[in-house]
Amino acid sequence: MDFLTLVKNRYSCRDYQPVGVEQEKMQYLLESVRFAPSAVNRQPWRFRIVASAQDKAKLQQCYNREWFKTAPLYIMASVLHDEEWVRADGKRHGDIDVAIAVEHLCLAATAQGLATCWVCNFDVALCRQLFGLPANEEPTVLIPLGYAADEPKQKVRKPVGEIVGPSDGQ
């Protein structure tokens, strides 16, 4: 499948089949994350696979939605603040770098016939506490992962003219 078709096929899945994800597909996803670019190649991220019943229950406390509970596993993506690149004006790039890596994961999942959803509206402090994360590690995105049990809804996108600004000072 060409890249544009892949991008158009990726969507935010909110219902998953009760089927596990094959190990070779997980390796494919993790390898895709490993090759994601980052500022100054710092790779300031940690991806945790959350698959045990006990750890899934912990994560479900951090984002308590019925649809979220249908996923057979989750990936918790965190920024490692002590490893992120900081621009001269103080702008930190860890969140940007994690976002790039997460989208690599989501597109790779789509290419493998899997479904994902970005979840950023979760209780970060509770997540840190329940998983005993060190002070430098901030959970940034939760990604439910599995085979879709729902159908994608029509994507509403702005026209190109609304997202591309004028160039050459026009």
NUTOR-944618 format. One record per residue (C-alpha): residue number from 1; residue in one letter; chain; x, y, z. Coordinates in pm, 1 decimal, padded with zeros to 6 digits. Layout:
N
+-----+---+---+----------+----------+----------+
|   k | r | c |       c1 |       c2 |       c3 |
+-----+---+---+----------+----------+----------+
| NUM | A | A |        X |        Y |        Z |
...
+-----+---+---+----------+----------+----------+
***
This chain:
170
+-----+---+---+----------+----------+----------+
|   k | r | c |       c1 |       c2 |       c3 |
+-----+---+---+----------+----------+----------+
|   1 | M | A |  00000.0 |  00000.0 |  00000.0 |
|   2 | D | A |  00136.0 |  00343.7 | -00085.2 |
|   3 | F | A |  00198.0 |  00595.7 |  00191.9 |
|   4 | L | A | -00102.6 |  00820.1 |  00125.9 |
|   5 | T | A | -00335.3 |  00518.2 |  00132.9 |
|   6 | L | A | -00174.8 |  00406.4 |  00459.8 |
|   7 | V | A | -00226.2 |  00750.6 |  00614.6 |
|   8 | K | A | -00586.9 |  00762.2 |  00498.6 |
|   9 | N | A | -00653.0 |  00413.2 |  00643.7 |
|  10 | R | A | -00519.4 |  00494.5 |  00994.0 |
|  11 | Y | A | -00793.3 |  00601.2 |  01231.8 |
|  12 | S | A | -00868.1 |  00624.2 |  01602.6 |
|  13 | C | A | -01013.9 |  00283.8 |  01685.4 |
|  14 | R | A | -01246.6 |  00267.8 |  01983.6 |
|  15 | D | A | -01344.1 | -00099.2 |  01988.5 |
|  16 | Y | A | -01109.7 | -00398.2 |  01968.5 |
|  17 | Q | A | -01150.1 | -00768.1 |  01905.9 |
|  18 | P | A | -01052.1 | -00996.4 |  02196.8 |
|  19 | V | A | -00756.5 | -01131.1 |  01997.4 |
|  20 | G | A | -00389.0 | -01104.1 |  02089.5 |
|  21 | V | A | -00125.2 | -00936.2 |  01874.5 |
|  22 | E | A |  00131.6 | -01167.8 |  01717.9 |
|  23 | Q | A |  00489.9 | -01133.8 |  01841.9 |
|  24 | E | A |  00628.6 | -01076.0 |  01490.5 |
|  25 | K | A |  00388.5 | -00784.4 |  01443.6 |
|  26 | M | A |  00494.1 | -00637.3 |  01778.8 |
|  27 | Q | A |  00858.0 | -00662.7 |  01671.9 |
|  28 | Y | A |  00772.0 | -00483.9 |  01346.9 |
|  29 | L | A |  00606.5 | -00200.1 |  01541.1 |
|  30 | L | A |  00892.2 | -00165.1 |  01787.2 |
|  31 | E | A |  01146.5 | -00162.3 |  01507.0 |
|  32 | S | A |  00945.6 |  00114.8 |  01339.0 |
|  33 | V | A |  00956.7 |  00314.8 |  01662.8 |
|  34 | R | A |  01329.9 |  00253.8 |  01695.7 |
|  35 | F | A |  01390.9 |  00422.8 |  01361.5 |
|  36 | A | A |  01177.9 |  00730.9 |  01431.8 |
|  37 | P | A |  01373.9 |  01055.1 |  01403.2 |
|  38 | S | A |  01430.1 |  01280.4 |  01702.7 |
|  39 | A | A |  01599.3 |  01612.9 |  01769.9 |
|  40 | V | A |  01975.9 |  01562.6 |  01771.6 |
|  41 | N | A |  01901.1 |  01186.1 |  01760.4 |
|  42 | R | A |  01847.5 |  01182.9 |  02137.7 |
|  43 | Q | A |  01557.9 |  00931.9 |  02121.6 |
|  44 | P | A |  01427.2 |  01057.3 |  02458.4 |
|  45 | W | A |  01150.1 |  00804.1 |  02492.5 |
|  46 | R | A |  01050.9 |  00486.5 |  02663.9 |
|  47 | F | A |  00779.8 |  00260.1 |  02526.2 |
|  48 | R | A |  00629.3 |  00014.7 |  02773.3 |
|  49 | I | A |  00414.4 | -00275.4 |  02658.0 |
|  50 | V | A |  00126.6 | -00317.4 |  02902.6 |
|  51 | A | A | -00019.7 | -00664.7 |  02849.5 |
|  52 | S | A | -00064.9 | -00838.7 |  03184.8 |
|  53 | A | A | -00412.4 | -00829.8 |  03339.6 |
|  54 | Q | A | -00272.7 | -00657.5 |  03648.8 |
|  55 | D | A | -00093.9 | -00380.3 |  03456.9 |
|  56 | K | A | -00385.5 | -00332.6 |  03216.8 |
|  57 | A | A | -00613.7 | -00279.0 |  03519.1 |
|  58 | K | A | -00371.7 | -00014.0 |  03649.5 |
|  59 | L | A | -00372.1 |  00169.6 |  03318.6 |
|  60 | Q | A | -00750.4 |  00149.8 |  03297.8 |
|  61 | Q | A | -00764.8 |  00340.4 |  03628.0 |
|  62 | C | A | -00572.7 |  00621.2 |  03458.1 |
|  63 | Y | A | -00819.2 |  00636.6 |  03167.9 |
|  64 | N | A | -01148.8 |  00485.1 |  03274.3 |
|  65 | R | A | -01347.3 |  00445.4 |  02951.8 |
|  66 | E | A | -01537.5 |  00132.7 |  02851.4 |
|  67 | W | A | -01405.3 |  00132.7 |  02495.4 |
|  68 | F | A | -01046.0 |  00153.2 |  02625.2 |
|  69 | K | A | -01096.3 | -00169.4 |  02819.3 |
|  70 | T | A | -01161.8 | -00361.1 |  02494.8 |
|  71 | A | A | -00797.9 | -00338.8 |  02380.2 |
|  72 | P | A | -00594.9 | -00658.0 |  02428.3 |
|  73 | L | A | -00285.2 | -00454.8 |  02514.3 |
|  74 | Y | A | -00153.9 | -00102.4 |  02550.6 |
|  75 | I | A |  00166.4 |  00080.3 |  02486.4 |
|  76 | M | A |  00260.4 |  00360.4 |  02723.0 |
|  77 | A | A |  00488.0 |  00614.4 |  02556.3 |
|  78 | S | A |  00687.3 |  00840.8 |  02786.6 |
|  79 | V | A |  00928.7 |  01126.7 |  02739.7 |
|  80 | L | A |  01256.0 |  01102.8 |  02929.5 |
|  81 | H | A |  01312.0 |  01465.5 |  03025.6 |
|  82 | D | A |  01676.9 |  01422.8 |  03118.0 |
|  83 | E | A |  01748.9 |  01293.5 |  02765.4 |
|  84 | E | A |  01545.4 |  01537.4 |  02553.0 |
|  85 | W | A |  01713.4 |  01805.2 |  02344.4 |
|  86 | V | A |  01652.4 |  02164.6 |  02454.1 |
|  87 | R | A |  01680.1 |  02444.4 |  02199.0 |
|  88 | A | A |  01888.2 |  02753.5 |  02288.1 |
|  89 | D | A |  01572.2 |  02951.2 |  02373.0 |
|  90 | G | A |  01464.6 |  02682.2 |  02623.5 |
|  91 | K | A |  01210.2 |  02501.6 |  02401.5 |
|  92 | R | A |  01205.9 |  02134.9 |  02501.3 |
|  93 | H | A |  01160.4 |  01884.2 |  02218.1 |
|  94 | G | A |  01080.0 |  01563.7 |  02406.0 |
|  95 | D | A |  00704.5 |  01578.6 |  02344.8 |
|  96 | I | A |  00764.2 |  01641.1 |  01974.2 |
|  97 | D | A |  01005.0 |  01348.6 |  01953.5 |
|  98 | V | A |  00764.9 |  01112.9 |  02133.4 |
|  99 | A | A |  00481.3 |  01225.1 |  01904.7 |
| 100 | I | A |  00686.8 |  01139.6 |  01595.7 |
| 101 | A | A |  00772.3 |  00796.1 |  01737.5 |
| 102 | V | A |  00409.2 |  00728.5 |  01835.5 |
| 103 | E | A |  00289.1 |  00813.6 |  01487.2 |
| 104 | H | A |  00552.3 |  00577.6 |  01342.9 |
| 105 | L | A |  00401.5 |  00310.3 |  01569.6 |
| 106 | C | A |  00042.7 |  00391.1 |  01466.2 |
| 107 | L | A |  00122.0 |  00388.7 |  01094.3 |
| 108 | A | A |  00322.6 |  00066.2 |  01128.9 |
| 109 | A | A |  00026.0 | -00088.2 |  01313.2 |
| 110 | T | A | -00207.0 |  00011.1 |  01028.9 |
| 111 | A | A |  00035.0 | -00142.5 |  00777.9 |
| 112 | Q | A |  00016.1 | -00467.2 |  00980.1 |
| 113 | G | A | -00364.3 | -00473.2 |  00986.3 |
| 114 | L | A | -00380.8 | -00351.7 |  01347.2 |
| 115 | A | A | -00563.9 | -00056.3 |  01498.9 |
| 116 | T | A | -00462.7 |  00211.8 |  01749.4 |
| 117 | C | A | -00586.0 |  00529.7 |  01912.4 |
| 118 | W | A | -00394.3 |  00820.4 |  02063.6 |
| 119 | V | A | -00499.2 |  00876.2 |  02426.5 |
| 120 | C | A | -00353.6 |  01188.3 |  02584.8 |
| 121 | N | A | -00636.2 |  01280.8 |  02824.3 |
| 122 | F | A | -00540.5 |  01050.9 |  03111.2 |
| 123 | D | A | -00433.4 |  01090.0 |  03474.0 |
| 124 | V | A | -00057.1 |  01130.5 |  03435.9 |
| 125 | A | A |  00013.1 |  01158.4 |  03809.6 |
| 126 | L | A | -00180.2 |  00838.5 |  03885.0 |
| 127 | C | A | -00006.5 |  00660.7 |  03598.3 |
| 128 | R | A |  00334.1 |  00764.9 |  03733.1 |
| 129 | Q | A |  00239.5 |  00645.1 |  04079.9 |
| 130 | L | A |  00083.7 |  00311.0 |  03979.9 |
| 131 | F | A |  00377.8 |  00217.8 |  03757.3 |
| 132 | G | A |  00647.5 |  00357.7 |  03988.5 |
| 133 | L | A |  00798.8 |  00574.1 |  03714.3 |
| 134 | P | A |  01113.1 |  00774.5 |  03791.9 |
| 135 | A | A |  01091.4 |  01154.0 |  03818.8 |
| 136 | N | A |  01254.2 |  01209.9 |  03477.8 |
| 137 | E | A |  00993.9 |  00995.0 |  03295.5 |
| 138 | E | A |  00660.6 |  01150.9 |  03202.0 |
| 139 | P | A |  00394.0 |  00929.4 |  03045.9 |
| 140 | T | A |  00275.0 |  01121.8 |  02741.6 |
| 141 | V | A |  00053.2 |  00896.1 |  02529.2 |
| 142 | L | A | -00137.7 |  00572.9 |  02590.8 |
| 143 | I | A | -00191.1 |  00365.2 |  02278.0 |
| 144 | P | A | -00448.0 |  00084.6 |  02285.0 |
| 145 | L | A | -00344.3 | -00173.3 |  02025.2 |
| 146 | G | A | -00518.1 | -00466.8 |  01863.3 |
| 147 | Y | A | -00747.8 | -00577.2 |  01584.3 |
| 148 | A | A | -01037.4 | -00340.1 |  01519.9 |
| 149 | A | A | -01390.8 | -00444.0 |  01604.0 |
| 150 | D | A | -01532.4 | -00114.8 |  01476.1 |
| 151 | E | A | -01535.5 |  00057.8 |  01139.9 |
| 152 | P | A | -01358.0 |  00385.3 |  01070.7 |
| 153 | K | A | -01576.8 |  00692.0 |  01059.9 |
| 154 | Q | A | -01547.8 |  00943.9 |  00777.5 |
| 155 | K | A | -01248.8 |  01170.8 |  00841.1 |
| 156 | V | A | -01323.0 |  01540.6 |  00825.1 |
| 157 | R | A | -01018.3 |  01729.8 |  00709.8 |
| 158 | K | A | -00962.5 |  02093.6 |  00623.6 |
| 159 | P | A | -00885.7 |  02171.0 |  00260.4 |
| 160 | V | A | -00516.9 |  02214.2 |  00174.9 |
| 161 | G | A | -00570.9 |  02588.7 |  00124.2 |
| 162 | E | A | -00666.9 |  02623.8 |  00492.0 |
| 163 | I | A | -00359.8 |  02448.2 |  00628.5 |
| 164 | V | A | -00090.9 |  02589.0 |  00396.2 |
| 165 | G | A | -00004.1 |  02952.3 |  00447.8 |
| 166 | P | A |  00133.9 |  03196.7 |  00195.5 |
| 167 | S | A |  00499.4 |  03178.0 |  00104.1 |
| 168 | D | A |  00757.5 |  03432.9 | -00013.8 |
| 169 | G | A |  00619.0 |  03695.5 |  00223.0 |
| 170 | Q | A |  00274.6 |  03697.4 |  00057.1 |
+-----+---+---+----------+----------+----------+
***
